[in-house]
Amino acid sequence: MSGRVYTIVNTGKRCSYSSNQETTSDFYRLMFVCSKWRNVVPEDEGKEKYKKSENVAFYRRQIQGPHLQHRALLDTMVLTEKGARFELLEPDKQTKLLLSVSPCKNDTVRILIDEPQPIKARYRVPDVITGEPQCEQLRVERQSEDSVTLSWSSGRHRLCVWRFPFRLEILCEDEVMVTFNSKGKLWFEKLQDPPSELHDEHGGLLWKETFRQFVDIKASGPSSIGADLCLHGFSHVYGLPEHADGLQLRDTRDGDPYRLYNLDVFAYDLYSRLGLYGSVPLLVAHKADRTLGVFWLNASETFVNVHYSPSDHQDGQTPPVKRKRVEPQTDVHWLSESGVIDCMVLLGPGPQQLFTQYGQLTGYQALPPLFALGYHQCRWNYDDEADVKAVDAGFDRHDIPYDVIWLDIEHTDGKRYFTWDSALFPEPAGLQRHLEKKKRKLVVITDPHIKVDPDWSLCREARDGGHLVKNREGHIYKGSCWPGESYYLDFSSPDTRAWYSRCFGLDKYKGSTPSLFVWNDMNEPSVFDGPEQTMPKDAVHCGGWEHRELHNLYGFYQHMATAEGLITRSGGSERPFVLSRSFFAGSQRLGAVWTGDNVASWEYLSISIPMLLSLSVTGIAFCGADVGGFVQDPEPELLVRWYQAAALQPFFRGHSAKWTKRREPWLFGEKVTAAIRTVIQERYCLLPYWYTLFHLAHTSGLPPLRPLWVEFPGEQSTFTVDNQYMIGGALLARPVTDPHVQEVKVLLPGSGEVWYDVHSTKAHKGGQTLSLPVSLDTVPVFQRGGSVVCRSTGSGSCTAEQQQLPLSITVALNSLGAADGELYLDDGHSFSYRDRKAFCLRRFSMLSGRLLCRPASEGGMFDCAAVVQCVTVLGLQSRAADVVLRVSGAKDSSPAFEYTETCCRLTVNHLELPVAMDWEIQIQEG
């Protein structure tokens, strides 16, 4: 590759590239400067770096056909303790498949198709499903020559298997909701022994595939699978992250399918269906009276086509009054390169039930330590220990709270992870102790590649312990990344994960302390000189599995090993915090993710909202986007607006590339500093509410960040909204994502709802679109009538200080004068909430002028010193004559209060009400 000339498309700039390590590193750094580096290609190739669907042989084969008709051999049916089994026959080739259908107790149906007797086992995704679902036993309701109808439990749901052409219907109360193989696109390529020579009538594409200069040899030949499902009555579907696209999935007939293939895509194109850093193969369909999901458990390269059928038949000639009403439907076609068909249909019926069903399958969101919900300050790279201390001091000097400062790859000794640059960071443990005195943390990066260096003990351990991925010839695979020539750890191996986890031990990771936490980057995996900048599909993992089988699991497994390493470091007592760029279904159990290498532009700020909503509805609740954009320099207005948006999203981190200008919040003048300070302080004040929402995600699967339709499932006007969202069930946020605006439109759903502007406390009726004047300081947030939100009375300098502050409660009354909400408290860092039930869950409810504080759970036993200092009631229509306070074990008292008639607000201050005790406030009208 020495001396090749590259062109950066859209700029005309050129750079030379030679193969020595130093220049290689410089070349890839140059690529980072260009926000369109996905279009950087060698001039002699003229091809893009990333594949489109037409470049992928298995996709072409399935789309071009022939489409095979399968027959269900109904006389082979066997009812088992896990459901039913059938044989399927493809008449032309006389090939058989084995179908297993398993209804589960949580209203899900699992459809599994495999070869009856493959020449070797096909890959089945391990470690994602948290436990074998409890299956229901089926009974035959009806049977004929053409079909068999099966039911289970109460009989509300039924399955109907049709003989020819084979299809499987899932019914609820006699209504067909889902049809599997509706369009007859079932596809299953059987494994084969390799031929003596790799050639065939299709130009060698069955066993050997070439993309640019890369040749992929398929050890078991073509092994792709595919199936289609018809979702009856649905015209809105969501999910399938990660793509830089809107919340509602688009019809793919006008372009590429959605691709699920984890890739390192710098400054990704917007409104693209190219797969990004992670994949969750969960599609969520919603209509006014039902929500359901389709989970396609496959870790190989996957494409998804979405076809919406219109609700009205239009032939261009029939008058509108005579047009036949056609029931809407969405057809979804899944195509994967290998594995088995393992498809789970989640039957809802509502959004909350669906989130719980998915959580029961793949695990609930990990409860993060409280500090992780604070603000994180990151840069590639803070220069040295003095730089870190100066930035830390800057937050204190400017009265801006924060919890974590991060170090990127330059902190290491020559990109050797688990090491420190001794010149720049001579006392890393001392630096961590310096931060820990202020109750702050340090996060460092650990990527999955290992610098090839026989003199480095970690490299030798990985090599000699058999912990490295191999190439197709059986030798250790080498690729290029930040250190130059690198090995790649085989995280699919439990032994490798265990070894890697032990690397985080305090005795092993020199310079680390218990206040050090971890960031997994480049774990798609990113391979600078690999096909599509990732690992070749014919690389070989533990057990002889090709990389193609488990590509999308690679980052998930590193995330798992890292989280387990931090848990092991503490002896199982402390919650870990690990951020990962790559992810898969189930990654929510392990920590947080972010949306990768974004750009400092208004368009990227806007797209971050639907990207995070898509992650949220597919279980990845702890998610965020780099504040200000990773690359390029944001103008001050954009930076302020981005902080305002990100402060209202789960993971809150500012991050920037090393060639951008420094971006600490106090570097843009006092007006910008004040605006950023305000939103970060407001974030910290709201942390009791955020933490309660994460407890809910941890126990029920309900994400903190929710599309409007999750809370208003019957309102069609909410189904396509992706520029505003709910934070829990109580707060509606509409971040400003356009420059120089003086007014924004805010949809306030629910014709019977009341919404209160959290800043002015002015009430607005629901069921309308509000035109709201905005300035640079305006962050449009509304509290829903009928809710109670708990805040801290101040922010402190970090979450540890914020935890010690009294609470304020805002009670927003609905049209019936009622409201309720919960508050969850524990120690904020350990597993005692789980192991010793050391938590406090309280419910605040108000009805008929009486506010009660009562336990919301009988299980918690937490010695909680938190007190409520202030209670504000919004929407109190009548002036209060008196307020009576009743605390268990004490005499009634009448605290001072203030009633503001213009906004119907009652405020009771100077209280000292223990959260853990029962008490009530009675408001007596005048």
Protein Blocks (a to p, Z undefined) as FASTA:
>chain_A
ZZiacddehklpacdddfbfklmmmmmmmmmmpmklmmgccfklopafbdcfklpmklmm
mmnopaddddddfklpccdfkbpadddddfklopacdddddddfkopacdddddfbafbd
cdddehklmbdcdddddddfbdcfkbccddehjlmaccdddfbdcdddddeehiafbdgh
klopaccdddddddfbdcdfkoommmoccehjbccddfklpabdcdddddehiabdeeji
acdddfbdcdfklmccddddddddehiaehiabdcfbdcdbdcdddfkbccddddddfbd
cddddddddfbdcehlacfklpccdddddddddddfbdcddddddehjamklmmmmmmmm
nopaddddfklmmccddddddfblmlmmmmmmmmmmnopacfbdcddfklpghhighiac
fklmmmlmlmmmmmmmnopacdddddfbdcddfkbmklmmmmmnopaccdfkopacdddd
fkopaddddfkbmklmmmmmmmmpmklmghiafkbccddehilbccfkbghhiacfkbcc
ehhiafklmmmmmmmmmmmmmmmmmmmmnnomaccddddfbdcehjlmnmccdebjaddd
fklmmmmmmmmmmmmmnopabgcddehijgdjddfklmmmmmmmmmmcfbdcddddfkbc
cfbfklnojklmmmmmmmmmmmmmmmmmmmmmmmmmmmnopafbdcfklmmmmlmklmmg
ckbccehjkbccdddfbehiabdcdddehjkbccddfklopacdehiacdddddfklccd
dddehiacdddfbebjbfklmmmpccdddddddfkopacddddddehlamklmmnopacd
dddddeehiacdddfbfkbccddfbdcfbdcdehiabacfbdcdddehiacddddddddf
klopacdehiacdfkbccddddddZZ
